[in-house]
């Protein structure tokens, strides 16, 4: 039998995804607010030193320009420069094309509504800081493109917010045969 907390039962799928996103990327929740057709989470992004608006669009099979315009208005009202859209639907071509220009991240429909790192087969992934990145490349005398690669659309890369050009440290726990193992991956588009 699976136990789900009472508060989790009241959340939409998109809201659960937003809360997982905030947890995995180590964002700080400032405020949650209901809008006419969406739920907005104002968050602090400590690593990027800025604030953003996570916009949950429930019940829409396709997110179009109208939904993005509502997000932009909410961003302007809250004086935010960045936005993240969470939906269980798909995005129109126009939205995909214009999102980067408007500083809006579009989470894919496949983004998990649970913490994928709680599964025993998913190792810990971390984005290296700039200093760690330089030390790694100097130590092994390699260029980033010479490292094994991981796509920025990989579910784990999406979950932790890895962008092309980042380097991930993947730490596998001790196993009877391999012991503790650390690997590095270069994030590509």
C-alpha positions, 0 to 999 in steps of 0.5 A, spaced: 500 500 500 502 506 498 501 512 503 501 519 500 500 525 504 494 529 504 497 535 502 500 531 496 493 529 494 491 536 493 496 538 488 496 537 481 501 533 477 504 540 475 505 542 482 508 536 484 513 536 478 514 544 480 516 542 488 520 536 485 524 541 481 525 546 487 528 540 491 532 537 486 535 544 484 536 546 491 532 553 490 528 556 495 521 557 495 519 564 497 511 564 495 506 560 492 500 564 489 494 562 485 492 565 478 486 564 474 489 559 470 495 557 473 499 556 480 506 560 480 512 559 485 516 565 486 523 562 488 530 564 489 536 561 485 542 561 490 547 559 485 545 564 479 543 569 484 537 571 482 529 570 483 525 566 478 517 564 477 515 557 476 509 557 472 505 551 473 499 550 467 495 544 469 490 541 464 492 544 458 494 539 452 498 544 448 501 550 451 501 556 446 503 563 446 497 566 450 500 562 456 507 564 455 504 571 455 500 570 461 507 568 464 511 574 462 505 579 465 506 575 471 514 575 471 513 583 470 508 584 475 513 580 480 519 583 477 522 577 475 527 576 469 527 568 469 521 563 468 520 556 468 514 553 465 511 546 468 506 542 464 503 535 462 502 538 455 506 539 449 509 546 447 507 549 440 513 550 435 512 558 436 513 557 444 519 553 443 522 558 438 521 564 443 522 561 450 530 562 450 529 569 447 524 571 453 529 567 458 523 562 459 525 554 461 520 549 458 520 543 462 519 537 458 512 533 459 517 527 461 520 531 467 518 526 473 513 528 479 518 524 484 525 525 486 529 520 481 535 520 486 531 516 491 531 510 486 537 505 488 540 505 481 540 512 480 547 515 482 548 522 485 549 527 480 552 534 481 554 540 477 561 542 478 563 549 480 567 553 475 573 552 480 572 545 480 571 544 473 578 548 471 582 543 476 579 537 473 581 539 466 588 541 468 589 535 472 587 530 467 590 535 461 583 534 457 578 539 454 571 539 456 569 535 449 574 530 450 570 527 456 564 522 456 558 526 454 551 527 457 545 530 453 542 536 456 535 533 455 537 527 459 532 526 465 537 527 470 541 533 467 534 536 466 532 535 474 538 538 476 538 544 471 545 542 467 546 546 461 550 545 455 557 546 457 557 544 464 561 538 467 557 533 472 560 529 477 557 522 478 558 518 484 556 511 485 556 508 491 560 502 493 559 496 490 562 489 492 566 489 485 567 496 483 568 499 490 566 507 490 567 510 483 566 517 480 565 519 473 565 526 469 560 527 464 560 534 459 553 536 458 552 537 450 545 540 447 
